[in-house]
């Protein structure tokens, strides 16, 4: 995470800051991990709909906070859960709105995207040392965070602890034992994520943001730590910034011989040194995702020598895009047309810009340096690239966009998968509570827990067999069991026949929404995300290829309505009709392939020749 100037003032001795980005590790392809900031929806006006999803593999949501009692909590309740977007409902049928709901909708349209909840960051790392300190605290934290991820539809957890042992904000908790405890904390999270994944039928990801400085790497048990995570995002930027009084590159690929920094900083505060230090410490190259800044850092140089670079600077950094000394990439493109000149450092392999009339010098990333860095990612066989943050790029990922360049160079350009259109002609179902009856048996919740199985059992009138059906759109419905308030859920959002349909807290996904089509006295129920039909296999509820079979026909009975006593199937074991015999009300006879029942006393009246006033009525076939 980028540090704020306020934080810098509190920690002026730091020369590197952190930012986290997460993704799910895939050995056969590069990852592109992008940060979406919850506060970006305000003054920056970067909304979830602005995310160029097809150019990402993973999205980190910044940030989730930690409560004083060691549990995961929202950082901004309005932005996360309450802000209204087009299509949101306010009638109680939608469990949450806000950015979380919008991200879930994006994943419905782009199934390749994985979202991770990034916990902590520069501002909210205060309690990490406490939650890692004991087994009880680690377990409590892990359970709360994994439950948070499952509840709100995230695909994993990213830990952005800035930093273990020391180096973050002054009021953070610190312990010498943080180095080892951090490993134990990640192992506790991995165990809890694996357990939740077994319930949900999916793999949950665990990632972390790592400080790139040699001093930060020294406070990690690198081999054990990297064995636990799916991958780690290395914050290879903010090596230098406005908290220092000499202008410098903030994300140089290589060491510059002209860098005036003290020896250890000059040798280690560059991308290449950071990656090599992690590799030497035991990190697998394929699990390292290299950080790229979509912003620049600036100073006011007191000398024009070397076009302002590596020069003494004024006490305070100049006004930035949103905060002093920090400039969004899109803003820097505008500055190149208003008095700034671009320069190139052939050793560090990065640009800088300088305005001689104001003395402003800005270190930044551009398309040329980014292409060189992606070549480096490939040469080192790293896992991919991550960046901070989406709002800093050119909106729309046009030709001047850094993300467009990054995606093109790493071969990431996912094609959006259209949201399946619900079955045409889906019927309107009156809102209410129903029994879903198949073959004279009612669908039944096995328990009130997430992941509970749905079976068919003899109808008993209990609320474990009652389902609240409510609209989520035009002829689209969620189906929620009354006993545990959990909704029908196609496990793992899968689209394959045979996938179990269980119960889960409603999160707005289309795998939890269904259409109903009348089929005689019953309904065919289709999952909106897959267009497959629900089927009672006898061993549990699944989604299957629609066949029109009896096992896919569900009668909707208003909850509480007694199950009707089945009418015995007529048989033709009785006597054949005899014209010479007399029959009284209720007696049955077989005649010409049909079974008749006398409505009153009769004799000699042919059952097959009667009309509305006949003494006989047809009650079955023989």
N, C-alpha and C positions, 0 to 999 in steps of 0.2 A: 504494500500500500504506500502511496506517496505520503510523505510527511507534510504537515502544515507548518507555516512559519511560526505559529505559536508553539508547536511542538519543538521546532528547531531551536527556538530561543531557550527552551527548557533543557535541550540536550545538544548544545553547540559543539560538544566534543565529538559527536558522532559524525562520521563522514560517509555513512551509507545508510539508506533507508530501505524498507521492505514493502513488497506488495505481493499479494498472493493470487494465484490463478490455478484452477483445477481442471482436471479432465480425467477420463477413464483411459487407462493404459491400453493401447492396441499396438502389438509388436509389428504389425505389417503395414502401418500407415502413420503419417505424421499427425500430430495433434495441433490444433490451433485453439488456444484457450483465451477467452476475452472476459474482461471484467465489466459487469454492469453495476453501476452504483445506484443505490436506492435514492440518494439525494439528487441524482441527475435529472429526475423528472421535474424538478422545480425550476430554478433560474436557467439552467442549461437547456431545459426543454428537450431532453433526450428521453423519449418514451419507449416502452417495450416494442411498439410497432416500428420503431426506427432501427431495430437490431437487424443487421444483415446476416440472418441466421444461416444461409446457405454457405457462408464463408467461415463458419465456426464448426468445431467439433464439440467443444465444451464451453459452457458459460458459468462463470463464478459470480454469485450474487453477493455484493459487498454492502454491509456486513451484518452478521448475526452477533448479538451482544451476549455477554455472560453476566448472570445475576450475581448478587453478593453471596447467595447461598449455593453458587456453583452449578447453575443450570442454563441451558440455551434459551434465550428469549429474543423477541423481535427487537430490532434496533430503532425502527420508526414504524409504529403500528399503522399509521395512516397510509404511508407509502406501501408497506408490505401487504396489508390485509384489507384496507378500507377504501382506498381511492377508487372512485367509479370510472369505468371505461365503457365505451360503446358496447351494448349487449349485456351489461351487468344487470342483475336483478336485485330488488330491494324488498321482496315479499317474504324473505326468510327461506326461500328454496335454495339459495346459493350459500354454501358454508363460509366462503370468504371471497373478497374481491381483490383489489390492489394488484401490485406487481406479481405476487405469487400466482394468482389466477391467470394473469396474462402470460407468464412463462409456461404454465401448463398448456395453455391454448397454442402457443408457438410450437411446443413439442408434438402436439397432435398433428400439426401440419408438416412438421419437420422431424420425423421419428429418429433421425440420426443424432439429434442434439441431446447432450447430457447437461443437466444443470446441477450445480453443487452449491451448497450454502457455505460461504466463507465466513469463518468464525474469528472474531478478534480484530486484527489489523492494528495499525499504530495506536489508535485511540482506545480500543476496547480490549487490550491485552492485560489489563490490570490484575485479573484473578487467575490467569493461567497457572502460575506457580502454585497457587492454592489448590486448584482442582487436580493438579498432577501429583500432589504431595503424598497422598495416602491411597491405599487400595479402595477404601470406601468412597473417597472423593472422586477418584477416577471412574469408578463404576457408576456413581450417581450422575456425573457429567456425561458419560458415554450414553447411558440409557436415555437421558433427557434430550440429547442432541439427535440421536438416531430416531427417537419418537417424533421429534420436530421434523426431521427430513421426510419420514414416512407420511406424516399428517399432511404436509403441504406440497408433496409431490416432487421433492428433490431426489436426484439420483446418487447423491453422495455427500460427503462431508469434507471440507477443506479447512485445515488448521493454519491460521496465520498468526502465530505467536511471535510477537516482536518485543523482546527476544528472551529466550531462556538464559539464565545466569545473570544477565545484565545488558544494558544498552538501550532500553526503551524509555518510556516516560518515567520521571522520578517517583511518582506515587504507585508505580506497578509493584506487585509483590515479586521478590527474587529469593532464590536459594542456591547455594553451591550445588545442591543435589539435582537442580533442574535438568542438567545434561542427561542423567540416567532416567529421571522421572518422565522426561519428555518421551523417551522410548516406551516406557511402560504405559503412558497415556495413550499413545498411538496403538499399542497392542490391545488395550481395553476397547478402544473405538473399533478396531478391526474385528474383534470378537463379537461385539454387539451388532455391527453391520452385517456380519456373516449370519448371525442368528436371525436378524430381521429379513435378510435376503432369502433364507430358507422358508420363512413364512410367506413372503410375497412372490417367490418364484423368480427372483431377479438378483443380479449382482449389484450391490451398492459399492461405490467407489470411495477410497480414502486417499487424499492427497494433502500436500503441505506446501506452504511458501517458505523458501529458504533464503536467509540472508546470504549475499554473495561475497561479503568480506571474509578474509582469512580469519579474522577474530570471531566472526559468527560461526563459521564452519568448525572452529575448534571446540565449540560448545555443543556439538552434536555427536552422538554415537552413530557415525555414518553407516557402517554395514548393517547394523541391527535396525536402524531407522528406515533405511531404504528397503529392507526386506519386508517391512510392514506395509508400506504405501504402494499404491498402484503406480504413482509417479510423483515427482516433486517439481515445482515451478521455482526456478532460480531467479531471484530478483536482481538481475544484472543491469541495474541502472541506479541513479541517485548515488553514484560513487562520489560525486561532488555536487555542490549546490550553494545557494545563497547564504547558508549558515557559515560558509568559509569566506575569507576576505581576499581570495585569489581566484580569478576566473579559470575554468578548467572544463574538460569534457565530462559530462555526467554519465555517459554510457559508451566509453571507447571500447572498440573490439580488442585492440592491442595497446601495449605500453608505448607512450611517446617519449622519446629521449629528451624532449624539451620540457616535460612535466616538472614543475618546481617542487612537487610534493616530497616529503621525506621518503627515504629509500623504500621501507616496507609498503607504504601506500602507493608509491609510484610503480612498484613491481607487482602488487597484488590487486590494485583497484582498477581492473579492466576485465572484460568479459572472458577473454581467453584464460587469464590466470584463475578466475573463479571456477570455470568449468574444469580446468586441469587439477585444481586443488581438490575438488569433489571427487574426480576420477581417482586421484592418488589415494584419497581417503577410503575408497572402496565402493563408490556409487556406480551402479551400472549405467552406461551411457544412454541406453534406450529409455531409462526412467527419468532422465533429466530433460526438462522443458525450459528452454532459454527465454528469459524475459526481454521484452522490447518496449521502450517507452514511446507512447503516442503523444508526447509533450516534450517541451524543452525547458531548460533552466537557464536563468539569466542573471547578469550583474551589470553594474555601471562601472566600466573600467576607468582608471585614472590616467591611463596612458594609451596612446594609439598604436604603440609598438605591437608587432605581430597581429595587427588588426584586432586588438583588444584581448586576444587569447593569452592565457598564462600571465596575466597582469594583475597588479594590486587593484582593489575595487573599493567603491564607496561603502560606508558602514551598512547601509540598508539596500536590499535588492529593489529594483524598479517595479512599478505596477505591472502585474501580469494579467492574464485573461480573467482569472477569477480570484487569484491571490498573488501577493507580491512574489516576483521571481519565477513564476511558473506559467508556461504558455502552451495552450492547446495547439496541436499540429495545424488545424485549419486556420487558426489565427496567425501562425508563423508564415503560412503561404501568403496571407494578405500583407504581412510586414515586408516580404521580399519585393513587393511592389510599392513600398512607401519609405524609401531611404535606406534600407538594409541591403548589404551585399553578401552573397554566399561565398564561403571559403572552404577548402578541403585540407584535412590533415592526412597525408599519405601514409604516415606511420600508424596512427590510431585508426585509420579507415572510417572516419566519421566527419561530418561537416560542422561548421559553425557559421553564424551570421553576425555582422557588425554594422552599426550605424555610426559613422564618424561624427555626425553633428550632435548626437546625444551621448556618445560613449557606450551605448548599450551593446553588450555582447551576449549571444544566446547559443548554448550548446543544444543540439537536437538530433533527431533521426530523420532521414529523408529516404526516398525510394532507392537511391544509389547505395547508401550504406545498408539499407535493409536487404537488398539483394545479396550484398557481400555476406551479411550475417546468415542468410538462409543457406548460402553455399557452405558456410562454416558448420551450420547444423547438420547438413548432409555429410560433410567430410568427417565429422566427429561421430556420426551415427547417433545423434541425439534424438529424443522423443518428439521434438517439435518446437513450436514457439508460442509464448503467451504474451499478452500486452495489457497495459494499463493506459487509458481505459477507453471504452467505446465512444464516449461523448467527445473525446479529443480529436477523433478522426474527421475527415470530410464526410458529412452526412450523406448517406446513400451509396457509399463505397464506389464512387465514380473513378475516372481515370487517374486522378491525383491522390487517391486514397491509399494509405499505408496498408490497410487490411486487404484491399484488392491485390496489392503487390505480394503480400505475405501469403495469401491463399493461392495465388497463381504459382508462386515459386515452390510451395510445398504440395501442390496438387490437390488442394481442398476446394471443392466447388460443388457442394451438395445441391442436388435438384430437389426443390420442395415437393413433397408427396401430397397430392391433393387430399383434403379431408373427404372420406367416403360420404357420399350423399345418402342420407337415410332412405330406406325403401320407399319408392313412390307410393303415394296413397295410404301412408300410415294412418291408422284410425285414431280419432280423438278419444281419450279415456278420461271420464270424469275423475277429478281428484278425489281420493278417498283411500280407505283401508280395505284390502282385499285378501282373500285366500287364493293362492295360485294352485289350482287343482289339475293334476295330470293322472289319468287312470284311476280316479276315485281316491287318490292320495294327495295330501297337501305338501307343498314345499315347506321345509322346516329348517330353521337355523340351528346348527349344532351347538353354538354358544354365542356369546355377545362379543367375542374377541375379534380383532382384526385377523383376517385370513380364515375365519370360521367356514366350515364346509356347509353346503346346502344339500340336504337330502329330501327324499319324499317319504312321508310317513302317514299313518292313518290320521285323518283329520280329528283334532281334539278340541278345537276352539281356543287354544292357548295363544298368547301373543308371539310366541316363537314361530307361529305359522301365519302371522298377519303381516302384510306388507303395505306400506304407504306408497302410493303411486302419485307422483307430482310432476308437473311439466317443467322441463328445462329449456324448451323452445317449441317451435311449431311441430306438434305431434311427436315430440321426443320427450322421454321421461326418465327420471331416476326412480329406482325401486328400492325402498328402504325397509328393512326388517324392524318392526315395532319394538321388539324385545331389547335389542342392543343398539338401535339407531345406526346400524351399519347398512351400506347399500350394496346391491349386487355389483360385482366387480370382476371383469375378465382378468385373470391372473397375469401379471407382468405386461399388461397392455398388448398381449400377443394377438396375432391375427390368424392363427393356425387352428384348424379343426381339432377337437379333442382337448382344448385348453380348459382347465377347471374354471368354473364361475363360483367365486366365494363371496364373502362379505367383508367390506372394508369401509372405513370412514370416507365419506364422499369428498372428492377433491376437484370435481368439475371436469375430469377427463371423459372423453367420449367412450372409453372402455367401461364407464359406469353409467352410460345412457343408452336407452333402448327405444325401439319403435314396436308398435303392436298392429297386427293385421288380422282382421276377423277371418276365421276359418270355421264355418258352421257355427256351433255353439261355443267355440273356443277361440283362442288367439295364437298366432305364431308370433314369437317375440325375437326380434333381431338386435344384436349389438351394433350400435351406431358406428363404432370405429372399424369393424370388420365385415359387417353385413352378414354375419353368420347367425344361425338360429340357436336359441337355447334348447337343450335336450335333456330329458331325465333319463339317465342311463340305468337307473336302478342302484348304481353305486355312488351317485352324486350328480350334480348339475354341471354340464359342460356346454361349450359352444360347438356346433357341428355344421357341416354343409346342409343347407336347407333341403329337406326331402319331402315334407308334407306328411311325415309319419306320425302315428298316434303319440309317440314319445316326445314330439315337438309341439303338441297341442295343449294349451293351458287355458282352462276355464277360469274366469275371474268371478269369484263369489264375494259379495259384500261381507266383510269380516263380521262374524257373529251369526251369520245365517246358518241354521242347522243343515247338516249334510243330508240331502234327501235320501230316503230309503230306496234303494234300487228296485225297480219293478221286475219281478221275476220274468225271465224270458219265457214267452209262451212256447209250449210244446204241442205236438200233434199226437200225443200218446192217448188222447181221449177217443171216444167212439166216433165213428163217422156219422154224419147226419142221416136220420132215418125218418122218412115222411110219415110213417105210421105211428111214430112215438110223439108223446107230448113232452115239452121242455118248460121248466120254470126259470125265473130270473136268476142269472149268474151261471147257468149251466153252459158248458162249452162243447162244441162239436167241430170236427174237421170236415172240410168239403172243398173239393177242387183246388187243393194246394193252399188253402187259407184256414185260419182258426177263427171261429165265430163264437160270440157270447150272447146269450139270450138277454134281451132288455126287459122282457116280461113273459107271461105264459104264452106259449105258441105251439101249434101243431100243424104240420103239413105245409108250412111256408118255407119255400126254398131260400136259404140264406144268400145264395149268389144272385138272386133276382130282386132282392129288396132295394128300396131307395131310402130316402131320408126317414120314411115312416115305417121302415122294416122293423120287425121284432128282433133282428140280429145286427150286431156290430162287429166289424173286423178288429181282432186284437193281435194278429200276427200272421206270419207265414209258416207254412209247413215245409 
